[in-house]
């Protein structure tokens, strides 16, 4: 079999990651029709279908999934190597792709990127916001940011945000209307703004604790969403109780727009971590991002008094 053109392979990888020909074509700077033809020629060369196309969506076949997982990291490294070859001595360039939940955008990413871009102007950062659990290897990401319980144990983890308390909170108007829950099971009688990360999955149960006892409450309510910003807004407007990282609603709590309830039962989680495969070959661009993120988020030790 003749050597498969790398341009066609790169085009397939872009479509596979975007799940969209139009989006991938825009990223690559080519027309949608040209990209579609290129992928079809690659499929014909390989003798297998890589993508299942409908008028509204693009999905990977089993062969396409294997090709994405096996070839994606190698192609990314090759492209980064080409960029590095043209860099000036000491200059870092390349691309870094990370997946982050919405909470991390506000708590970490938005504050981190301006300084990083200023220091490394030749590095391209792609940030994909997604609250679902993402297989970063299969989907071609360099790294992700998640709560530690969502990270596979074989990943290297770098803490970017310290311990966080999870709170149950409601607007004063809601609590006046429906009363204040005193124990976890009381939540079953309340309207709660539910979170569902993936379509078809059960809404996220609210996890509480007191001493050695843990509670997992399957709350229900008038609205289910996967957007933490909408959840916060609905909580402030008195639609129902919300369950979230305290730092995300700190301003609303200070201003009295939200009131924390169930204080004795609120749990603490270790924080948010940057994670990446332990066997990954780290590119210079990702190494620069990793070092910058670690330095920027590590509390600086106070100088000892003399």
N, C-alpha and C positions, 0 to 999 in steps of 0.2 A: 504493500500500500504506500502511495506517495506521501510525502510529508504534509501534514495538515497545516494550512496557512495560519499563522498566529493571529492575523487580523480577524479572520472569521471566528477563531476560538475566543478572542477577546470580545468580539461582538456578542457571541452567545453568552459569555459570562455576564456581560452588562445586562442583557435581557433577563437572564436567570435571577440575578440579584434584585432587579427592579420589578420583575414580574410584569413588565410592560415594554412593548417595542417602542412606543412613543417616548417614554421617559428615558430609555436607554439610548435612543437615537439622539435625543437632546444632549445627554451627557457626552456622547462621543462626537457630536458635531457633524452628524450625517443625516440623510433623509431616512424616514421610517421604511420606505419601500426598499432602499438600498440595503438597510440592515436586515430586513426580512429575507431578501434574496440571498444575502451572505449566509445567514443561518440555515436556510434551506439547502444551499450548496454544501455546507458542512455536514448536514444530516445525510445528504445523498452520498457524500464521500465516505462517511462512517457506516452507512447502511442501516442506521437506526433513527427513530424519532427521538429528539431531545426535548421537545416542547409539545404540549397539548394545547392547541389554540382554539378559542371560541371567539365570537364577535365581541365579547366583553372582558375576557380574561386570558391570562397565559399561565400555565402550570407546567411544572417539570415532570417528565416521565422518570421512571426508575433509572434509565440510562443517563438522562440529563442530570439527575441528582448526583449520580456517581461522578460524572464528568466535572460538575461544579465543585464537588468536595475534593476531588483528586487534583484537578488542574488549576483551580482558582488561586490557591496560595502561591504556586510556582509561577504563574503568569504575573501576579502582582509583584513578586520579587524580581522577575525579569524586567518589568517596566520600571520599577524603582532603580534597578541597577543601571538602566540606560540613562535615567535622569541624573544619577549620581556621577556617571562617567563625564558628564558635561559640567559638573559643578566646579566652582573655584575651590582652591585649597581651603579647608576649614568650613566650607559652606555646606549646609544640610538642605537637601530638597527631597521630594518624593511625596507620597500620599499616605494618609492615615485614615482608616475607616473605623468608626466606633458606633456601637449601638447603646443607647441610654434610655432609661425610663423618663417620663415627664418630670418626675420629682427631681431627678438629677440635673435637669436643665436649669431650674431655678436655684438649686442648692449648690451646684458645683460648676457646671459647664459654662453658663453665661458669664461667670466671673473669671473663669480660667482662660478662655480663648483669646480675649483681647491682648493680654500680655504675651501669650504664646505666639500669636500671629505677628506681633511686633518684633519678637526676638527671632523668629524663623519665617521670614516672609516668603521663602521659596517652598515651604511645605504646605500641601493642600490637605485640609481637614474636612472629612465628610462625616457629619453627625446625623444618625438616623434615630428618630425618637419613636420608641416602641415599648409598650409596657408588657408585652407578652414575653415568655421565656424564649430566648433566641439561641440557636446553635451557632455560635460565632465561627466555628470551623467550617461547617457545611455552607454557611451563607457568606463566607469570605470576609469577615470582619477581622481587623487586627486585635480588637479588644472590646470589652463591654463594661458597663457600670451597672451594678445591681446590689441589692441587699445580699448579705453573705449566704442566707439560706437558699437563695436562688442560683448559687454558683456551684458547678460540679467540683468535686473534691480534687480532681487531677489538674485544676487550673492554678496558676500563680495568682495570688491576690495581693493587691496593694491598697491599703486603707486611704481613702480620700476625705472621708467625713467621719467624725467620731460618733460615739453613742447617740442614738436618737430615741426619744420617747414617742410612742404611738398614743394618740389621744382620741377619745370620743368627745365630740363637741356639738353644741347646738346653739341656734340663735335664741336670745332671751324671749322673743315672741313665740317660738316653738315650745320652749320649756314652760312658759306661762300657760300655753294652750293645752299641752299634753302631759305636763308633769315631768319630774326629774327622776330618771332611773337610779335606783339605789344599789342594784346588784346585776350581774351580767344577764341573768335570765329575764330581767325586766325589758331588755332590748327587743324581745320577741313581741312585745305589745306596742312597740314604737315604730314610727315611719323612719326608715333608714335609707340613706342614699347608697345604693349597692354598687360595687365595682366588679366588672367582669373583664378579664384581660383578653380572652380569646372567644370568638364566636362559638356558641354552642356549649361552652363550659358553664359550670355552676358559678353563681356569684361568689365572690371571695368572702369566706366566713371571717368574722371579727374575732381575733385571738386576744384574750385577756388572761391575767394571772394574779394570784395572790398567794404569797408564800410558795409552797411547793405545788399548789393546785393550779392547773391550767384550764381555761375555758375556751371553747370554740363555738361561737354562736352563729347559726345560720340565719342571719338577719334578712328581712324583706322590707320592701318599701315601694313608693310610687315611681321611682326612677332608678334605672341601672345604666351605668356608663363606664367607659374606659378612660375618661378624661378627668384628671385630678383638678384641673381648673374649673370645669363645670361643677364638679362635686363641691368644691369650696364655695362657689357662688350660690348654689342651691342651699347649702348649709346656712350661709349668711342671710339668705332670703326667707329662712324659716320653713323650708319645704320638708326638712327632715334632719335627723342626726347624721353626722359624718364621722369617719374613722380614718385618720391620716397621720403623717409625721408632724409632730408639733411645730417644727421650724417652718413648715409650709404655711401655717396659719397663725404664726406668732403675732403679726400685725393686727389681725382681726381680733385675737384674744386681748391684746393690750388695749385696743380701742373699745372693747366691750361688745363687739359685733358677734362674737362667739364666746360661749362659756363652756369650759371643760367640765365634764361629769365623770362619774365612776373613778375618781382619783385613786382609791386604794387598789384598783384592779388594772391600772394602765401598765403595759409592758415596755421594756426598753430593748432595742435591737442594737447589735454592735456597730452599725453604721453602713455607709456605702463604700464599695470597693471597686477599683479597676481590676479587671481580671483578663488573662490571656493564656493560651495553651503553654504548658510547661515545656513542650518539645518544639515550640515555635522558633524559627530563625528570625530574630528581630531585625527589622530594617533600621538603618540610621534614622529615618524620619520618625518611626515609632519609638525608638530609643530616646530621641530628643523629647518627644511628647511625654513619655513615661517619666523621665527625669524631671521635666518641668512640672508636671502634675504633682509628683511626689514632693518636690521642694516647695511648691506654692501652697500645698495643703497641710504640710507638717507644721504643727505649732512650734514657733521659735522659742528656744529656752532663754529664760531671762538671765542676764549676766549676774554672776554672784556679787553680792555687795562686799565691798572691801572695808 
